Amino acid sequence: MDNFKLKSNLFFGRDSLCALDDIDDANVIIVCDEFIRKSGMVEKITEHLERCTVHIFDKVVPDPPTEVIAEGINFLSECRADYMIAVGGGSAIDAAKGMAYMAWKSGRHTIKCFYAVPTTSGTGSEVTQFSVITNAEKGMKYPLVDEALQPHVAILDPELVKSMPPNITADTGMDALTHAIESYLSTKSNDFTDALAEKSVTLLMRFLPYAYAHGDDLEAREKVHNAACLAGMSFNMVGLGINHSIAHAIGAKFHIPHGRANALLLPHVIEFNAFLESGTETVAARKMQRLSKLIGLPYSSVPLAVSSLCSKVRDMNRLFGIPDTLAKMDICTENVNAIRREMAEAAMADVCTQTNPRKPELMDIEGIIKRVTGV
Ligand SMILES: [Fe+2]
């Protein structure tokens, strides 16, 4: 028996922030970073909360560390808000999830309703039961996984992503594409998640380059925003794969943007998942062939379809100025080589590895890290 469950109530398209009008005469906490608070986006939220008491926690930083979560839990316990609104990219939404979850678990405070309002189009965190918290001292990322982490309401307003700069549009968009492809190939994938992932890939291939080049085009922004959410809904049900496992391990050590790490790895992981050591095609390879057909790439044989998909991803990376090695990202290759085994072990232990379509050995992961290191 299998199960497919949609939990978050989704509002999307222009003016979808009006969904906040349902919050009336309430005690509200907004969780964001300092940039979002100063950017005027918080005012766009509070315009809809006229009769509410609003508290703002703006201490979120990228890859939110445990210290920030602890500070946020104290803030939440003191203001005792009933509604939490997380505004920002994946880090703000993940931090808010961590705060709400741990405040509830520790019995300090329970919020009644959690709203997620993403200002980037990538993580899908607004509809997932995952949150990634970082232990900066140990250089480790810890995924929290619990249905209680999933926001009750997600608001996808394209106006909020219009001012996202091109490099962040590219990095976060490639993260979304990796979510869609990895969930499509996941060992747990099914007809329902395949539908979400296929639509997500189609929208991203068509609209991401346009949103990158013409950030103020609201239609392209809306399509990419929706695509990221569709991919989030898909991987929330069936998980991801080693692309994310390795990206988590590399990202924790070298602090490169998560989406950029995924984009760098994606062609190599597609190749690894398509063929066994003997050269035999995997089941995943045949799904890649279907994907290539769907997005208009050459697909007459499995090897041709796989190589077209890899080339397409490489072309997108080139278009977005995403380097194809860590060396080109100004990361010292000697430092990478020194901890390659350690990162590979962390990737093997990552929860995402469990749903990868081809079971990797430690040396396979090391091989992929070696290929993206550069000289
Ligand atoms: Fe991701």
Residues whose N, C-alpha, C, O or C-beta is under 5 A from the ligand:
A	BS01	LIG	D175
